[in-house]
Amino acid sequence: MNDLLSPTPKSDYDASSIQVLEDMEHVRLRPGMYIGGKDDRALHHMVAEIIDNSMDEAVAGHATWIEVELHANGHVSIRDNGRGIPVDPHPKNPSKTALEIIFCTLNAGGKFSGDSYQTSGGLHGVGSSVVNALSDHLRVEVARNRELYMMEFSRGLPRGPLQRIGAAPNRRGTSVTFHPDPEIFGSLHLKPARLFRMARSKAYLFSGVEIRWKTEIAEGDTPMEATFKFPGGLADYLGETLGGATTYAERPFAGTVDFRDKYNVPGKVEWAINWTPARDGFIQSYCNTVPTPEGGTHEAGFWAAILKGIKAYGELSNNRKAAQITREDLLAGGCALVSCFIREPEFVGQTKDRLATTDAARMVEGAVRDHFDNWLAADTKSAGAILDFLVLRAEERLRRRQEKETQRKTATKKLRLPGKLVDCSSNTREGTELFIVEGDSAGGSAKMGRDRRTQALLPLRGKILNVLGAASSKLGSNQEINDLTQALGVSLGSRFNLDDLRYDKIIIMTDADVDGAHIAALLMTFFFTQMRPMIDAGHLYLACPPLYRLTQGSKRVYCLDEAERDAWLEKGLGGKGKIDVSRFKGLGEMDAKDLKETTMDPASRKLIRVTIDEDEPGETGDLVERLMGKKPELRFQYISENARFVEELDV
């Protein structure tokens, strides 16, 4: 079994050990750097990359329709009637056409200068080339200057030169057809329902474009053909999402502001929001039609405008309790959609899950705030209903906080807390964190680097019991599990009560190596089987300690893995002198400053929230049982089936 997981170390380390990968080779070896992994989400992200290119043509005013078609053989086609990808030789490399460079070279595209696109979702010049690298077949057809051209690729490499097919006097635009490579994605396949939702959402995000949907694969009630065009934009989207639900405002607060009019810069923001007692609140945000599920600066600016506006209205209405309203209250029943278009946005990561452009917060807040003040003043009936609802939510939140504070104080007095626990000083659960730390030595650095007010520590010695492979009687007699449950203030299994949980975030912090990953897997198995409501409520996280620290003069960066290290080594840190590379063998080797900056400080750390994403009920439980249960033959079968997807480990 160890031979399957651990590569045999090479005895010599010399120049021959250094690999230089071509662009497409690197994408295939490390797809996680470009599309986030090899899972179902990454698979569908490939389609989004190509659709976003067509959307950029539409937003720029060059395309009026986009067609998305899923074929019976698993291929997907995205077509538009835009300008068409340039097919002439590239000035800096005349032996290749611009089309070939776009699909075969990372960091190549028409969106860097800002001349071709004022705003765009594609920014890094890697989307088309990454999709090409991860497809076993990709075909591009371009209708440009009344001529039709075609070029085919496989796994990032051309199958032949660009071909001129013939005259196309009545056609223009680009068509990309590709098939995700089974060598990368295994048995995963594109799902009609997911692509249908993706296509429909794009039509809402830009009211001037028509999206045509086709599929040859039937799935549930997903239509085989549909056409989307929504003149009302996000207001239509919100109306369809809420359906016939009762809302506090008769019409949503919706609008669009062109940044040219207010800030003299290209771009705009569109929004729609309403409050309802019928469902939990949500916000879906986008930048340049790209979904940003982790939010970012545009969301922060939007909520700042809404919060300041509703408080100001409360003050004008002599409602003193309005001052208690927080962003948390706005989210309770507040259903919002926000879409901004800005030039050269900065995203966190290639998958663009979070917007980081600082100016976006200021521009969105300024654009939305004026309109919100006017909307509240013009519709006093809706404004009053919303204000009353939000005040009630604020009072309820404060009451719950007071109850939790009292409960936590009482529980702390009554509980027999484990001696190894280094508790925080806060008397409330809100905002507190418990770090489950691998080893006492790491606990020492973490103790010095923590925020004593909100951050608690519980060092664990070694690997905890595998609860799926142990009798229930062993759980009660296991010291590490007893310490953990006492620190959390909860019981196990059916007796678990989420209200008893003493901390807001439970953060597993282990070494960035194979043993650390095993300990994290054992802990997640424990929480999944004994405290699943804690995961469902979003309280469980994984810390992301770095594996490397790079120093060049006064410049210093931390790298999570070898790929990130190599990327920094290639482009440099911007300092003077040689780059010094330090590898952390464990958390215990990190001093308190390193650990705080990279792993514990909320302002600079990265956390991964543990979630359960199931297409079928019980799917996750079956997988956990297969991997962590009592039957080693099931584990061996899974490893045999998936070994080819395992990247080489550096241990």
Secondary structure, 3 states (H helix, E strand, C coil): CHHHHCCCCCCCCCHHHCCCCCHHHHHHHCCHHHHCCCCHHHHHHHHHHHHHHHHHHHHCCCCCEEEEEECCCCCEEEEECCCCCCCCEECCEEEEEHHHHHHHCCCCCCCCCCCCCCCCCCCCCCHHHHHHHCEEEEEEEEEECCEEEEEEEECCEECCCCEEEEECCCCCEEEEEEEECHHHHCCCCCCHHHHHHHHHHHHHHCCCCEEEEEECCCCCCCCCEEEECCCCCHHHHHHHHHCCCCCCCCCCEEEEEEHHHHHCCCEEEEEEEEECCCCCCEEEEEECCEECCCCEHHHHHHHHHHHHHHHHHHHHCCCHHHHHCCHHHHHCCEEEEEEEEECCCCECCCCCCCECCHHHHHHHHHHHHHHHHHHHHHCHHHHHHHHHHHHHHHHHHHHHHHHHHHHHHHHHHHCCCCCCCECCCCCCCCCCEEEEEECHHHHHHHHHHCCCCCEEEEEECCCCCCHHHCCHHHHHHCHHHHHHHHHHCCCCHHHCCHHHCCCCEEEEECCCCHHHHHHHHHHHHHHHHHCHHHHHCCCEEEECCCCEEEEECCEEEEECCHHHHHHHHHHCCCCCCCCEEEECCCHHHCCHHHHHHHHHCCCCCCEEECCCCCCCCCHHHHHHHHHHCCCHHHHHHHHHHHHHHCCCCCC
